[in-house]
Amino acid sequence: MRLLAEHRAIRFCTSSLYAVSSFVIKPLTVVSSASFTVVFVVWTGRQSWVKSSYSKGLNTHPCGTPVFRVRVECAFLTNIVGAFAKQYGNIFSIRMGQRMVFVNGLKPVKEALVEQGENFVDRPSLPLFTDIIQNKGNIWKQQRRFALHTLRNFGLGKKSLESQTQVECRFLNEVIGNTQGQPFEPISVVNNAVANIISCLVFGDRFDYSNSYFQTLLKLMNEAVYLEGSIWAQLYNMFPWLMRRLPGPHKKILSHWAIVIGFIKLKIKEHKEDWDSSTPRDYIDSFFSEMEKWKDDAEAGFNEDNLCYCTLDLFAAGTETTSTTLNWALLYMIKYPEIQEKVQVEIDQVLGPSRLATMADRANMPYTDAVIHEIQRMGNIIPLNLVRLTTEDTTLRGYTIPKGTMVMATLHSVLFDEIEWETPFAFNPGHFLDAEGKFRRRDAFLPFSAGKRVCLGEQLARMELFLFFTSLLQQFTFSPPPGVEPTLESKVGATHSPKPYKLCAVPR
């Protein structure tokens, strides 16, 4: 049995804590600062207990940077995990309140998620998300199959949804065209466009770009996702009994999601009032039918609480990651105008000036396809992946991982694996082109994760990215505002997204 290198927060110093709080935690109220101090003191005491009670025989390596600081600086955790992997190997553990095993690199990640998928399929129950939903959520294989089956019934992978997305492309182009080449922030309109596709599948309706209520919902959802990657969210999951009583930004996560959930409950209520089981209109209607079918089997999990949870999951996941990728796409195009020009040449050759792309065109547009894949790789939307939980005692590459251990198979380590990519840290569409200029698939391209928990909406996201991206570059040339040098500055919460930026869209 090989021993996992483990890092524990066992040393603290005043200067280190001051450096972290002054650098990461923006000026807060006196109450919030006091709250942070209370949590820190309690956490320190708990770590003393953890150190003495931890299972014997594990090889422990000293860590120059206290893990508490790592936890606070979550925006930089990706880089720190990468540094640890180089020093201690691709599989190691960190003690951050609970033991977390990190798995890095293409081969270890695929072995865990694909070859041993059943052993790494569970999710931990995190207090923050339990409190958001007010229900743990009985999301099992049966409900995943139901969701995928239902989405396919309403157009996923079919011409009907493709046509619906083309219509949304026209709406988006019209809104952008109204800017008349003047600088504007694209994030909100792009978010609205993407949200409308999943909204049609889930709610049976789209929302106009001038709908201020829907725009507010999207902004709240975006901020909540960002805050979920903050120190406050992590502290909530470590000390829910304390954080529920303390003020701080973590309260915004709960309040923002409560508003979004209120919107979803309203939609469910509206659907219930005129539901006809013989003609389901969307996901919510179909879930009602399943509730009726399984009404005598509580274990199946088809109840109204889980309808709310599943709808929230589909709506949020179907909006956030794809819209963030498209916002990265526009930023990369103004950063690298020569690449934008090559994409437009290919679009003009295949589509001409006005015909909207279909998914059948993708095979004839290898450079455009390669650019989209490279945007996804460099955008690195979910760098650390979602946490898994081992279902049984597991051996991974000679290391023993006990049942119930939290495991993070980092997607960043795969998308930037120096063994797999020729120029991993440069924006290079050539990563996805062969010597003849034809598109080539790469094993290390895993933005949707892999295995039994692979992203449910992968097929939908691929379609949206191709159709929206080609439509935008067919109609407009994007550039930075005059005198502005575009940067790739980002912010990291639960997702990795560009900071707000402006661009100009000049009609072609």
Phi and psi in degrees as a GROMACS rama.xvg file:
@    title "Ramachandran Plot"
@    xaxis  label "Phi"
@    yaxis  label "Psi"
@TYPE xy
-89.4635  153.185  ARG-2
-103.443  134.623  LEU-3
-76.024  132.806  LEU-4
-67.4204  131.403  ALA-5
-127.788  144.173  GLU-6
-117.408  132.235  HIS-7
-127.3  148.357  ARG-8
-81.9121  90.5136  ALA-9
-119.965  -3.45364  ILE-10
-132.01  134.215  ARG-11
-134.26  151.016  PHE-12
-143.063  153.134  CYS-13
-60.2457  -42.8706  THR-14
-64.8532  -37.8349  SER-15
-65.3521  -46.0064  SER-16
-63.617  -41.2549  LEU-17
-62.8987  -41.7022  TYR-18
-61.699  -41.2587  ALA-19
-67.5662  -50.0601  VAL-20
-64.8618  -35.425  SER-21
-76.6557  -27.3999  SER-22
-88.207  -41.2539  PHE-23
-98.5961  -45.3025  VAL-24
-88.7309  109.396  ILE-25
-64.4017  161.942  LYS-26
-51.7742  123.775  PRO-27
-116.206  177.121  LEU-28
-69.0854  161.972  THR-29
-59.39  -38.6629  VAL-30
-62.7104  -44.3598  VAL-31
-64.5154  -40.1657  SER-32
-62.6135  -40.9187  SER-33
-64.2478  -39.0741  ALA-34
-59.9785  -44.0178  SER-35
-61.0591  -41.5741  PHE-36
-63.2703  -43.9159  THR-37
-59.6425  -46.6303  VAL-38
-62.488  -40.6424  VAL-39
-61.8007  -43.6787  PHE-40
-63.6494  -46.2093  VAL-41
-62.326  -42.0691  VAL-42
-63.4487  -41.165  TRP-43
-60.1289  -43.8981  THR-44
-63.0176  -38.9664  GLY-45
-65.2971  -38.317  ARG-46
-63.8296  -32.9468  GLN-47
-61.4838  -40.3687  SER-48
-67.0676  -41.6715  TRP-49
-60.8809  -42.0255  VAL-50
-60.7213  -42.5042  LYS-51
-78.3449  -24.0394  SER-52
-101.41  -0.919982  SER-53
-68.829  146.425  TYR-54
-56.3402  140.033  SER-55
-75.6717  159.053  LYS-56
90.739  -2.87956  GLY-57
-86.9416  131.243  LEU-58
-70.3511  117.009  ASN-59
-107.513  127.932  THR-60
-106.997  136.027  HIS-61
-67.842  148.588  PRO-62
-125.272  123.834  CYS-63
-64.6908  -29.9899  GLY-64
-102.35  118.864  THR-65
-55.1131  141.507  PRO-66
-65.6604  -26.51  VAL-67
-58.8378  -39.0665  PHE-68
-66.9058  -38.6617  ARG-69
-58.5583  -42.1699  VAL-70
-65.8024  -40.441  ARG-71
-67.1727  -46.7971  VAL-72
-84.8596  57.332  GLU-73
-64.3376  -24.6136  CYS-74
-63.2501  -22.7735  ALA-75
-108.424  7.76627  PHE-76
-61.5401  -33.9405  LEU-77
-57.7646  -47.2876  THR-78
-66.7546  -37.0369  ASN-79
-68.261  -41.6307  ILE-80
-61.1261  -40.7797  VAL-81
-61.9261  -40.4267  GLY-82
-66.2482  -41.6998  ALA-83
-62.4289  -39.1707  PHE-84
-62.6468  -38.9619  ALA-85
-67.3884  -34.1224  LYS-86
-83.6273  -38.7949  GLN-87
-116.116  -1.84585  TYR-88
105.697  168.217  GLY-89
-72.5212  -13.5006  ASN-90
-127.332  118.014  ILE-91
-152.344  169.281  PHE-92
-126.167  151.985  SER-93
-126.996  138.724  ILE-94
-96.6044  104.989  ARG-95
-123.636  69.7887  MET-96
82.6306  -56.3525  GLY-97
-121.532  160.333  GLN-98
-72.5628  132.241  ARG-99
-127.382  125.057  MET-100
-97.9696  129.243  VAL-101
-104.529  131.922  PHE-102
-117.295  125.39  VAL-103
-126.963  152.48  ASN-104
89.3267  150.751  GLY-105
-56.4279  -53.7247  LEU-106
-65.1523  -47.2261  LYS-107
-62.2446  -39.5865  PRO-108
-64.9081  -45.5464  VAL-109
-67.5139  -35.1232  LYS-110
-62.7741  -41.1105  GLU-111
-71.0379  -50.668  ALA-112
-83.899  -27.0937  LEU-113
-106.619  -59.2614  VAL-114
-68.0609  -33.5783  GLU-115
-118.42  37.3841  GLN-116
-53.6235  -39.791  GLY-117
-63.3484  -28.4668  GLU-118
-80.9462  -13.4959  ASN-119
-125.598  29.6807  PHE-120
-93.5213  -18.8283  VAL-121
-76.6851  161.785  ASP-122
-116.22  143.135  ARG-123
-72.8884  154.395  PRO-124
-89.989  106.715  SER-125
-97.1934  129.155  LEU-126
-54.5178  -39.0509  PRO-127
-59.5694  -45.8195  LEU-128
-77.5969  -28.5134  PHE-129
-64.37  -40.0644  THR-130
-71.7393  -32.1091  ASP-131
-65.1046  -46.5332  ILE-132
-84.1258  -23.4627  ILE-133
64.4006  18.3798  GLN-134
-164.205  135.88  ASN-135
-60.3471  -32.0115  LYS-136
88.0371  108.528  GLY-137
-87.2466  70.057  ASN-138
-96.7917  93.3008  ILE-139
-112.647  -178.1  TRP-140
-55.3935  -38.1948  LYS-141
-60.4705  -41.3074  GLN-142
-74.9301  -32.7893  GLN-143
-63.4606  -44.7598  ARG-144
-61.6923  -40.4438  ARG-145
-62.4892  -45.1042  PHE-146
-61.1162  -46.2601  ALA-147
-64.9661  -42.9333  LEU-148
-61.6719  -42.5368  HIS-149
-67.4973  -44.1313  THR-150
-61.5865  -37.3004  LEU-151
-66.1737  -38.0397  ARG-152
-60.6368  -31.4295  ASN-153
-100.646  20.1738  PHE-154
120.895  -10.7573  GLY-155
-59.1771  122.02  LEU-156
82.9773  6.45781  GLY-157
-118.398  164.603  LYS-158
-61.8412  -31.0627  LYS-159
-61.6661  -44.6752  SER-160
-72.5566  -32.7862  LEU-161
-61.036  -44.4451  GLU-162
-64.9634  -38.7079  SER-163
-63.7758  -38.9607  GLN-164
-68.189  -36.5536  THR-165
-62.4228  -39.0074  GLN-166
-61.8558  -42.9399  VAL-167
-66.0471  -33.04  GLU-168
-58.9922  -41.0348  CYS-169
-65.8127  -41.5544  ARG-170
-60.5433  -45.1446  PHE-171
-63.925  -43.6527  LEU-172
-61.4776  -37.6955  ASN-173
-64.1917  -44.8839  GLU-174
-63.9287  -43.1955  VAL-175
-68.2587  -37.7707  ILE-176
-61.1355  -30.1707  GLY-177
-67.7667  -13.3935  ASN-178
-75.6593  -14.2499  THR-179
53.8326  39.992  GLN-180
78.0924  3.46617  GLY-181
-85.8517  155.216  GLN-182
-61.239  138.282  PRO-183
-153.286  160.018  PHE-184
-89.0605  121.863  GLU-185
-83.3439  -13.209  PRO-186
-58.3637  -46.552  ILE-187
-67.7478  -41.5973  SER-188
-71.0813  -35.904  VAL-189
-65.1167  -43.4  VAL-190
-58.0469  -43.6878  ASN-191
-63.2558  -43.4375  ASN-192
-60.9043  -47.6996  ALA-193
-66.7217  -42.6729  VAL-194
-60.2663  -31.6548  ALA-195
-66.05  -29.3399  ASN-196
-69.455  -49.8428  ILE-197
-69.4794  -30.2907  ILE-198
-63.2327  -39.1971  SER-199
-63.0458  -37.3718  CYS-200
-73.1278  -38.3754  LEU-201
-91.2897  -47.5186  VAL-202
-100.016  -14.3702  PHE-203
78.4026  19.5285  GLY-204
-156.479  156.01  ASP-205
-110.197  168.444  ARG-206
-126.817  131.757  PHE-207
-64.9653  151.431  ASP-208
-67.8416  -16.2087  TYR-209
-93.1884  2.80757  SER-210
-75.9437  99.2684  ASN-211
-65.2092  -33.3376  SER-212
-64.8504  -44.468  TYR-213
-67.8095  -38.132  PHE-214
-60.6553  -40.7283  GLN-215
-63.7626  -42.1902  THR-216
-58.0372  -44.6979  LEU-217
-64.9723  -38.2809  LEU-218
-66.637  -42.1433  LYS-219
-63.1986  -41.1853  LEU-220
-64.7873  -41.5701  MET-221
-63.0153  -43.0094  ASN-222
-68.35  -38.2707  GLU-223
-63.1898  -42.5754  ALA-224
-62.6685  -40.1914  VAL-225
-63.4416  -45.929  TYR-226
-68.2209  -22.6858  LEU-227
-64.5242  -17.7209  GLU-228
-97.3044  9.11513  GLY-229
-88.2168  167.444  SER-230
-59.5731  -33.5245  ILE-231
-66.7601  -38.1829  TRP-232
-65.8536  -39.3592  ALA-233
-67.4041  -40.8225  GLN-234
-64.5285  -35.9387  LEU-235
-61.8365  -42.5244  TYR-236
-69.5884  -25.843  ASN-237
-83.9969  -38.3561  MET-238
-132.314  60.6122  PHE-239
-58.6491  -37.0955  PRO-240
-63.2977  -28.2228  TRP-241
-91.0095  -45.2217  LEU-242
-67.3466  -25.8415  MET-243
-63.1302  -23.2681  ARG-244
-100.288  -3.89559  ARG-245
-112.009  145.722  LEU-246
-75.3711  167.204  PRO-247
147.43  172.554  GLY-248
-59.7607  -22.0465  PRO-249
-61.2622  -25.3621  HIS-250
-64.6042  -31.0491  LYS-251
-65.9846  -36.435  LYS-252
-57.6063  -48.7469  ILE-253
-65.5661  -44.2293  LEU-254
-69.9725  -38.7956  SER-255
-63.9669  -47.4655  HIS-256
-66.451  -31.5981  TRP-257
-61.4472  -37.7556  ALA-258
-68.1938  -43.1594  ILE-259
-63.1737  -42.2058  VAL-260
-64.0598  -37.1853  ILE-261
-60.1334  -40.729  GLY-262
-62.5629  -43.4876  PHE-263
-65.5334  -41.3814  ILE-264
-63.3174  -35.7308  LYS-265
-64.0772  -42.4802  LEU-266
-63.8793  -39.7416  LYS-267
-62.7018  -42.2776  ILE-268
-62.4247  -43.9277  LYS-269
-62.3047  -40.4837  GLU-270
-65.3829  -39.3377  HIS-271
-64.0178  -32.6728  LYS-272
-67.2194  -29.8172  GLU-273
-129.667  30.749  ASP-274
-70.5698  133.644  TRP-275
-125.91  111.9  ASP-276
-62.0587  -21.488  SER-277
-81.1645  -18.8101  SER-278
-135.31  72.792  THR-279
-63.7037  136.799  PRO-280
-97.3716  -23.7499  ARG-281
-166.815  -169.399  ASP-282
-61.1579  -43.2036  TYR-283
-61.4758  -46.3721  ILE-284
-59.1338  -42.7438  ASP-285
-65.5106  -34.6639  SER-286
-66.7239  -37.7781  PHE-287
-56.2118  -42.3608  PHE-288
-62.8676  -39.4616  SER-289
-68.1028  -36.4825  GLU-290
-60.1251  -41.3023  MET-291
-66.9746  -40.6922  GLU-292
-65.0466  -39.0351  LYS-293
-107.017  23.3795  TRP-294
-63.0751  -22.5034  LYS-295
-96.8265  4.77212  ASP-296
-127.288  91.1064  ASP-297
-63.8401  -27.7633  ALA-298
-67.0713  -21.9452  GLU-299
-67.0773  -25.0406  ALA-300
82.7561  10.5366  GLY-301
-90.9492  84.6239  PHE-302
-135.273  173.937  ASN-303
-68.906  -32.105  GLU-304
-61.4585  -46.6377  ASP-305
-72.279  -27.5622  ASN-306
-60.092  -44.4927  LEU-307
-63.0075  -45.574  CYS-308
-62.901  -48.6749  TYR-309
-64.4293  -39.1039  CYS-310
-64.8863  -43.6641  THR-311
-59.3101  -44.8916  LEU-312
-61.2493  -47.2104  ASP-313
-65.3079  -43.6956  LEU-314
-65.845  -47.8642  PHE-315
-68.3584  -49.5441  ALA-316
-65.9983  -35.767  ALA-317
-74.2663  -12.265  GLY-318
-102.714  -53.408  THR-319
-61.6313  -53.8303  GLU-320
-70.5639  -41.685  THR-321
-69.962  -42.4181  THR-322
-65.0458  -38.2448  SER-323
-63.1776  -40.9697  THR-324
-62.9096  -42.1539  THR-325
-66.4222  -34.9724  LEU-326
-68.1572  -36.3091  ASN-327
-63.1749  -39.4875  TRP-328
-58.5718  -47.3723  ALA-329
-66.3074  -37.168  LEU-330
-65.4743  -42.4166  LEU-331
-65.7123  -32.5358  TYR-332
-69.6145  -36.7712  MET-333
-78.4123  -21.2005  ILE-334
-76.9592  -35.6851  LYS-335
-125.422  76.2335  TYR-336
-61.856  -27.5089  PRO-337
-66.9933  -32.7399  GLU-338
-72.907  -40.6025  ILE-339
-57.3017  -42.4179  GLN-340
-64.1549  -40.2352  GLU-341
-65.1483  -38.6805  LYS-342
-62.5391  -43.5599  VAL-343
-65.8861  -34.6274  GLN-344
-61.8282  -44.2947  VAL-345
-66.8382  -40.6095  GLU-346
-60.1064  -45.0995  ILE-347
-63.5057  -38.4016  ASP-348
-67.7388  -39.1341  GLN-349
-91.6511  -41.8097  VAL-350
-104.562  -26.5545  LEU-351
78.556  -169.655  GLY-352
-79.7708  -15.6023  PRO-353
-134.533  -25.0874  SER-354
-69.4292  125.057  ARG-355
-72.0148  145.335  LEU-356
-68.805  152.278  ALA-357
-120.256  168.06  THR-358
-65.541  -22.8429  MET-359
-66.8909  -22.9663  ALA-360
-75.7679  -19.3806  ASP-361
-58.805  -37.5827  ARG-362
-63.24  -24.8832  ALA-363
-96.166  6.02329  ASN-364
-129.279  64.0371  MET-365
-63.4706  -35.6883  PRO-366
-69.1354  -44.2508  TYR-367
-59.7748  -43.9067  THR-368
-61.2413  -41.3659  ASP-369
-64.9829  -40.1717  ALA-370
-64.0494  -43.0228  VAL-371
-61.6279  -43.5942  ILE-372
-63.3155  -39.306  HIS-373
-70.0697  -32.755  GLU-374
-62.1876  -43.6103  ILE-375
-63.648  -41.0031  GLN-376
-65.3393  -52.0364  ARG-377
-72.0585  -32.0786  MET-378
-62.722  -34.4924  GLY-379
51.0211  54.0961  ASN-380
-61.0906  -40.9505  ILE-381
-121.982  79.9564  ILE-382
-62.6024  -34.415  PRO-383
-101.747  -2.82736  LEU-384
66.9792  172.259  ASN-385
-88.2643  149.605  LEU-386
-72.0903  135.949  VAL-387
-105.833  167.828  ARG-388
-133.923  128.624  LEU-389
-68.3085  137.777  THR-390
-89.0045  -14.6371  THR-391
-160.672  168.853  GLU-392
-57.5566  128.611  ASP-393
-131.93  144.216  THR-394
-110.743  121.673  THR-395
-123.006  112.48  LEU-396
53.2752  38.8648  ARG-397
89.4877  -7.24212  GLY-398
-96.6534  137.797  TYR-399
-92.4011  125.47  THR-400
-119.409  116.548  ILE-401
-65.9449  156.656  PRO-402
-58.0993  140.775  LYS-403
82.599  10.2821  GLY-404
-85.0273  136.311  THR-405
-75.8093  134.372  MET-406
-129.702  133.747  VAL-407
-117.335  106.975  MET-408
-90.8359  100.257  ALA-409
-75.1546  122.438  THR-410
-73.0623  -31.4093  LEU-411
-56.2883  -41.7262  HIS-412
-66.6163  -22.6921  SER-413
-86.5007  -45.7952  VAL-414
-67.2513  -20.6392  LEU-415
-121.681  24.7062  PHE-416
-63.9795  117.015  ASP-417
-68.5172  -17.6193  GLU-418
-78.9734  -31.217  ILE-419
-93.7629  -27.713  GLU-420
-113.471  138.409  TRP-421
-66.0798  -45.8199  GLU-422
-131.317  76.2052  THR-423
-61.1355  -27.473  PRO-424
-105.225  12.2347  PHE-425
-117.237  146.523  ALA-426
-76.2367  108.296  PHE-427
-142.428  95.4249  ASN-428
-58.6513  -19.5294  PRO-429
-60.6716  -17.5701  GLY-430
-57.1222  -26.8193  HIS-431
-113.604  20.7251  PHE-432
-127.114  140.767  LEU-433
-89.2165  -174.112  ASP-434
-63.5899  -23.071  ALA-435
-95.2911  4.36875  GLU-436
82.684  10.6178  GLY-437
-87.7926  150.677  LYS-438
-66.5356  139.393  PHE-439
-130.059  138.286  ARG-440
-79.9271  150.367  ARG-441
-124.575  131.973  ARG-442
-61.3748  -29.4378  ASP-443
-86.6091  10.2807  ALA-444
-92.7219  96.251  PHE-445
-130.055  50.7635  LEU-446
-68.035  -19.2099  PRO-447
-99.119  14.4387  PHE-448
67.095  -160.258  SER-449
-158.332  165.13  ALA-450
82.421  -155.46  GLY-451
-69.3635  -18.5998  LYS-452
-106.548  20.0926  ARG-453
-57.0135  149.617  VAL-454
-53.11  125.313  CYS-455
-62.3584  -30.7778  LEU-456
-98.6983  21.0822  GLY-457
-56.3992  -47.8363  GLU-458
-62.6336  -41.0094  GLN-459
-64.1266  -45.1427  LEU-460
-62.659  -42.7684  ALA-461
-60.5774  -42.0962  ARG-462
-64.5899  -48.138  MET-463
-60.3642  -45.6268  GLU-464
-60.4554  -45.0395  LEU-465
-67.4258  -47.2828  PHE-466
-69.696  -44.4461  LEU-467
-66.3582  -45.1791  PHE-468
-63.238  -47.9021  PHE-469
-65.9917  -37.8661  THR-470
-63.7913  -43.3729  SER-471
-64.504  -45.0164  LEU-472
-78.0117  -18.3296  LEU-473
-71.1856  -36.5833  GLN-474
-94.7073  -25.8157  GLN-475
-136.504  153.702  PHE-476
-108.299  125.726  THR-477
-99.8965  140.059  PHE-478
-148.7  159.8  SER-479
-72.0233  157.583  PRO-480
-57.4961  151.827  PRO-481
-52.8214  132.095  PRO-482
79.5161  2.64953  GLY-483
-107.069  127.611  VAL-484
-92.7994  115.079  GLU-485
-65.9392  140.601  PRO-486
-122.119  164.149  THR-487
-105.276  36.2547  LEU-488
-64.4496  140.642  GLU-489
-133.334  169.695  SER-490
-130.259  145.067  LYS-491
-120.724  118.112  VAL-492
-121.598  -124.567  GLY-493
-70.9869  -22.8591  ALA-494
-126.234  165.316  THR-495
-104.575  111.748  HIS-496
-132.032  157.069  SER-497
-71.8049  148.294  PRO-498
-67.7352  155.894  LYS-499
-52.722  136.852  PRO-500
-145.102  163.511  TYR-501
-115.91  153.083  LYS-502
-148.226  169.849  LEU-503
-114.576  137.674  CYS-504
-115.343  106.173  ALA-505
-98.1952  121.672  VAL-506
-58.2376  142.281  PRO-507
